[in-house]
């Protein structure tokens, strides 16, 4: 099963929206969701602080900021 990394932080409206999209997609496409709070690591804050939410599949970023359901679904299907 593929793993999706979801870089997020508290008090982030776009992150809440992205999590809802990911949960909806999990109902259709099986994947493990690894939620990573960037506040836990200064390096992650530096790398992703202005981009969150960030979604990565197989270690590569596929979307950040405003997450699009259809594009993310296509990325998940094509990464099989």
C-alpha positions as CSV (number, residue, x, y, z in Angstrom):
1,X,0.0,0.0,0.0
2,X,1.3,3.4,-0.9
3,X,2.1,6.1,1.8
4,X,1.1,9.7,1.5
5,X,3.0,12.2,3.6
6,X,0.8,15.2,4.7
7,X,2.8,18.1,6.0
8,X,0.6,20.3,8.2
9,X,0.5,22.5,11.3
10,X,-2.1,23.6,13.8
11,X,-4.3,26.6,13.1
12,X,-4.2,26.1,9.4
13,X,-7.5,26.4,7.5
14,X,-6.1,25.0,4.2
15,X,-4.6,22.1,6.2
16,X,-8.1,21.2,7.6
17,X,-9.5,21.3,4.1
18,X,-6.7,19.2,2.7
19,X,-7.2,16.6,5.5
20,X,-10.9,16.3,4.6
21,X,-9.9,15.7,0.9
22,X,-7.4,13.1,1.9
23,X,-9.9,11.3,4.1
24,X,-12.5,11.3,1.3
25,X,-9.9,9.9,-1.1
26,X,-9.0,7.2,1.4
27,X,-12.5,5.8,1.2
28,X,-12.0,5.2,-2.5
29,X,-8.2,4.6,-2.9
30,X,-6.3,2.6,-0.2
31,X,-3.3,4.4,1.1
32,X,-1.5,5.1,4.4
33,X,-1.7,8.7,5.6
34,X,1.4,9.9,7.4
35,X,0.5,13.2,9.0
36,X,3.6,15.3,9.8
37,X,3.4,18.4,12.0
38,X,6.1,20.7,10.6
39,X,6.3,22.6,14.0
40,X,8.1,19.5,15.4
41,X,11.2,20.2,13.4
42,X,12.8,23.6,12.5
43,X,14.1,22.1,9.2
44,X,10.5,21.3,8.2
45,X,9.3,24.8,9.2
46,X,12.0,26.3,7.0
47,X,11.3,24.0,4.1
48,X,7.5,23.9,4.2
49,X,6.4,26.9,6.4
50,X,5.1,29.0,3.5
51,X,3.8,26.1,1.4
52,X,1.6,24.1,3.8
53,X,-0.3,22.0,3.4
54,X,2.0,19.9,1.4
55,X,1.2,16.4,0.1
56,X,3.9,14.1,-1.1
57,X,3.7,10.6,-2.6
58,X,6.7,8.3,-2.7
59,X,8.8,11.2,-1.3
60,X,7.9,13.6,-4.1
61,X,5.7,16.7,-3.6
62,X,2.5,16.4,-5.7
63,X,0.5,19.4,-4.3
64,X,0.8,22.3,-1.9
65,X,-1.3,25.2,-0.7
66,X,-4.8,24.9,-2.1
67,X,-5.3,21.2,-2.6
68,X,-7.4,20.1,-5.6
69,X,-9.4,16.8,-5.1
70,X,-9.4,15.8,-8.8
71,X,-5.7,16.4,-9.4
72,X,-4.7,14.7,-6.1
73,X,-7.0,11.7,-7.0
74,X,-5.2,11.5,-10.4
75,X,-1.8,11.6,-8.7
76,X,-2.8,8.8,-6.4
77,X,-4.1,6.6,-9.2
78,X,-1.1,7.2,-11.5
79,X,1.3,6.4,-8.6
80,X,0.0,2.9,-8.4
